């Protein structure tokens, strides 16, 4: 499982020009079953993505394809989490069936 931190960068002012491409990138992440949650970093610091069912290499390539990243609207940091315990609603992240 991964957390992708997308922090505003040098070209933050260009976000509006690339918003449609960024939204399409997000939609592809959900359609491909990789993104679980996407949202804003408050207060106005950028965004974050929770991703799973992918490798670090594939996620790095996916993140590089985000127009916000490609155009330096945001910088990306990928953090990997090795889940050891989860609420039963998130048991799929542990690759084990939910506890009865």
FIKE-553880 format. One record per residue (C-alpha): residue number from 1; residue in one letter; x, y, z. Coordinates in nm, 3 decimals, always signed. Layout:
NODE   num   residu        px        py        pz
NODE   NUM        A         X         Y         Z
...
end
This chain:
NODE   num   residu        px        py        pz
NODE     1        X    +0.000    +0.000    +0.000
NODE     2        X    +0.122    +0.348    -0.080
NODE     3        X    +0.058    +0.708    +0.015
NODE     4        X    +0.145    +0.957    -0.257
NODE     5        X    +0.200    +1.311    -0.133
NODE     6        X    +0.150    +1.571    -0.406
NODE     7        X    +0.279    +1.902    -0.267
NODE     8        X    +0.241    +2.225    -0.459
NODE     9        X    +0.560    +2.330    -0.635
NODE    10        X    +0.709    +2.606    -0.846
NODE    11        X    +0.433    +2.607    -1.110
NODE    12        X    +0.137    +2.599    -0.870
NODE    13        X    -0.021    +2.891    -1.057
NODE    14        X    -0.050    +2.665    -1.364
NODE    15        X    -0.285    +2.419    -1.186
NODE    16        X    -0.592    +2.549    -1.368
NODE    17        X    -0.435    +2.485    -1.710
NODE    18        X    -0.370    +2.119    -1.622
NODE    19        X    -0.673    +2.044    -1.404
NODE    20        X    -0.868    +1.848    -1.670
NODE    21        X    -0.569    +1.622    -1.736
NODE    22        X    -0.512    +1.577    -1.363
NODE    23        X    -0.878    +1.482    -1.310
NODE    24        X    -0.856    +1.233    -1.599
NODE    25        X    -0.541    +1.086    -1.438
NODE    26        X    -0.731    +1.044    -1.110
NODE    27        X    -1.026    +0.881    -1.290
NODE    28        X    -0.787    +0.631    -1.458
NODE    29        X    -0.636    +0.544    -1.119
NODE    30        X    -0.980    +0.459    -0.982
NODE    31        X    -1.088    +0.277    -1.299
NODE    32        X    -0.773    +0.065    -1.285
NODE    33        X    -0.845    -0.030    -0.921
NODE    34        X    -0.523    +0.131    -0.796
NODE    35        X    -0.653    +0.441    -0.616
NODE    36        X    -0.854    +0.398    -0.296
NODE    37        X    -0.874    +0.759    -0.178
NODE    38        X    -0.777    +1.092    -0.332
NODE    39        X    -0.807    +1.427    -0.160
NODE    40        X    -0.661    +1.766    -0.078
NODE    41        X    -0.392    +1.838    +0.177
NODE    42        X    -0.531    +2.104    +0.407
NODE    43        X    -0.479    +2.396    +0.412
NODE    44        X    -0.412    +2.423    +0.038
NODE    45        X    -0.083    +2.235    +0.041
NODE    46        X    -0.155    +2.000    -0.249
NODE    47        X    -0.308    +1.654    -0.254
NODE    48        X    -0.266    +1.294    -0.150
NODE    49        X    -0.349    +0.954    -0.295
NODE    50        X    -0.386    +0.620    -0.119
NODE    51        X    -0.296    +0.346    -0.365
NODE    52        X    -0.277    -0.033    -0.356
NODE    53        X    -0.269    -0.335    -0.589
NODE    54        X    +0.037    -0.203    -0.769
NODE    55        X    +0.414    -0.214    -0.750
NODE    56        X    +0.635    +0.081    -0.658
NODE    57        X    +0.774    +0.088    -1.014
NODE    58        X    +0.428    +0.090    -1.171
NODE    59        X    +0.308    +0.356    -0.928
NODE    60        X    +0.614    +0.571    -1.001
NODE    61        X    +0.534    +0.552    -1.372
NODE    62        X    +0.167    +0.632    -1.304
NODE    63        X    +0.259    +0.931    -1.088
NODE    64        X    +0.505    +1.059    -1.349
NODE    65        X    +0.217    +1.057    -1.601
NODE    66        X    +0.008    +1.297    -1.388
NODE    67        X    +0.007    +1.631    -1.574
NODE    68        X    +0.049    +1.810    -1.240
NODE    69        X    +0.373    +1.621    -1.182
NODE    70        X    +0.494    +1.647    -1.542
NODE    71        X    +0.436    +2.024    -1.543
NODE    72        X    +0.586    +2.080    -1.194
NODE    73        X    +0.256    +2.197    -1.047
NODE    74        X    +0.328    +1.949    -0.767
NODE    75        X    +0.619    +1.741    -0.651
NODE    76        X    +0.546    +1.380    -0.567
NODE    77        X    +0.668    +1.171    -0.278
NODE    78        X    +0.571    +0.803    -0.262
NODE    79        X    +0.560    +0.646    +0.082
NODE    80        X    +0.518    +0.270    +0.112
NODE    81        X    +0.327    +0.116    +0.401
NODE    82        X    +0.346    -0.252    +0.485
NODE    83        X    +0.011    -0.304    +0.659
NODE    84        X    +0.036    -0.520    +0.970
NODE    85        X    -0.306    -0.455    +1.119
NODE    86        X    -0.628    -0.305    +0.986
NODE    87        X    -0.990    -0.255    +1.076
NODE    88        X    -1.193    -0.541    +0.933
NODE    89        X    -1.338    -0.306    +0.669
NODE    90        X    -0.986    -0.272    +0.531
NODE    91        X    -0.877    -0.633    +0.566
NODE    92        X    -0.828    -0.656    +0.189
NODE    93        X    -0.517    -0.443    +0.240
NODE    94        X    -0.364    -0.724    +0.443
NODE    95        X    -0.423    -0.980    +0.166
NODE    96        X    -0.625    -1.186    +0.416
NODE    97        X    -0.997    -1.240    +0.465
NODE    98        X    -1.168    -1.026    +0.726
NODE    99        X    -1.180    -1.171    +1.077
NODE   100        X    -1.512    -1.329    +1.164
end
